[in-house]
Every structure is written in C-alpha cells, then in structure tokens.
C-alpha cells in the first residue's frame, strides 16, 4: 500500500498523516459518495502485515468495535486491501494531550491543576469502560 496525500484506500481518500509508531501509521481520511455524504475518519494502517500484527489489529478491531463509551473512540470498520489491513475509527479533532502539555511548556505555563484532573478523570473513565466493557450478549470483552 502506498500512503500519500490524495491517495485512496478503498472508499477513503487520504488527507494527512496524523502519526504512527512501529506497528502502524494513522492517517486522517475522508469517505464521500455521490449523494453528498462526507465523513472524516482516522485510519490505522499496518506497516507490516506479519501474522502477529494482523492478529493484534483484528483483535483490537473486534474488541473495540463492540465497545460503546463516550471516552473511547468508536471503531467504524475494518478493511482488507491488497493484503494489508486498515482499521477505520472516529476522528476527533483538537490535538493530543501531549500537544497541549508541550505547548504549555513552551509558553512557560504549567498545565492548570483543574485541566490535569479533568484529563485524568477522562482517561480513567475510558480505561474503566474498556476494562468493564461487555459484548452485545452481555459477556465480558
């Protein structure tokens, strides 16, 4: 899979690279149709389709696809394209917590305690939602 701005992956057009690591890259993409429907998505794209990477991505997709929590990003779909795998997720605009901390540090301001507490609570709620998540049949995920 060749990843470049303006390129396509299935129904998605790549807009820009958001980040990545050893396992995958994440891209902002847009899906559109002839009826005027448009939606942005964050695409997690495997760098290497090794058996372990594919297994881990499929497990992530299946587990997260069943979770429904306001503190966890929604999974929109899973695609297999040209032997590669792509996880489509809800795109949340606004930067990362790291970006905020770095920006404040550069300006010489610490992160306000109220913001630290709010971020910590949101992270804890998301972890709780994932840890205690149940499938559609009520069984633990």
N, C-alpha and C positions, 0 to 999 in steps of 0.2 A: 504494500500500500504506500503510495506516495502522498505525503502530507504537505500541502501548501495552501496558502490563502487563495480562495476561489475554487479550489479542488472540491470534488464531491466524494462522499462516501454513502452509497445507497441514495436515499432521498435527502441527505443533508449536504449543505454547502458550507465548507469550512470558512470561518470568518477571521479567527486569530487564535494563536496558541496561548493557552492560559497558564500552563505549567506542566510539570512532569517529574518523573523520577526514574529509577532503574527499571521498573516494571511496565510503566505505561506513560503516555502523554495525554494531556487533557486539552481539548480544543473547544472554543465557542463555535457553534454551528447554527444554521438556520434551516428549518424544514418549511417548505412552501408548496402550495398547489395552485392550480389554475382558477380555483374559486376564490382566491384572495386570502386563504388561510395562511398565516405565518406564525412560527413559534421558534424561539431560541432554545437551544439545548447545550449542555456540556457533554462532550463525547470523550469517554475514557477509551483510549485506543492502545491495545497491547503493542509493545515494541517488538516482542519476540513471541511467537506462538508455540512456545515449548509446552509440553504436556502439563507441567506444573503451573505455568502462567495461565493457561486456558482453564484448568481445573479451578484455580483460585478465582478467576474472573467470573466463571459460571456460578460458583458458589456464592460470590458476592451478589451477583445479579439476582439469583433465586431468593436468597435471604432478604435482601433489601427491597426486592420487588413486592414482598408481602408486608413489609413494614409500613405503617401509616402513623406518622408522628410529626407534629409541626416543627420539631427540632432536628429532623433528619431529612436530607434531600431525597426527593422522590426519584425512583428509577422509572424511566419511560419505556425502555425497551432494550433488547439485546439483538445485535445483528451479526451474522457471519458473512463476511465479504471477502472474496478471493483468498480464502484460507486464513483470514485474520478475523479478530473479534472486536466488536465495538459495543460499549455499554453507554446507552443514551440516558442522561439524567437531567433533572430540573436544573436550569441555570439561575443562579442567584447573583444579581449584580451588586457591586458595592465593595469589592476588595476583600482581603482576608484579615484576620486578626493580626497576623504578622505584619501586614502592610500598615495597619493602624499603629501598632507598637513602634515600628521603625520610623514612621512619620512623626510621631510624638517625640521620640528620642532625638531625631534630627533637629526638631524645633526647641529642644531643651526642656520639654514639658513631660512630666511623668503621666502615665495613664491615671485618670481620676479613679479613686477607690470605688465609687459607685459603678463606673464602667467595668472595672475588674470584676466586681461582684456579679454584675449582670451577665457578663460573658461567661464567668464560671458557672453560674446557675443554668444558663442555656446549654452549655456543654454537658453538664451533669444530667440535665433533663433528656438530652439526646442519647447519652450513654444508657440512662435508665430505660428509655424507650426501646433501644436496641437490645439490651440485656433481658428485658422482660417482655419483648415482643412475642406475639402469638400469631400463628398462621390462621388462615381463613376457617380452619376446622377447630381453632382454639388451642391446638397443641403448641408447646413452646418451640420457638425457632432456634 
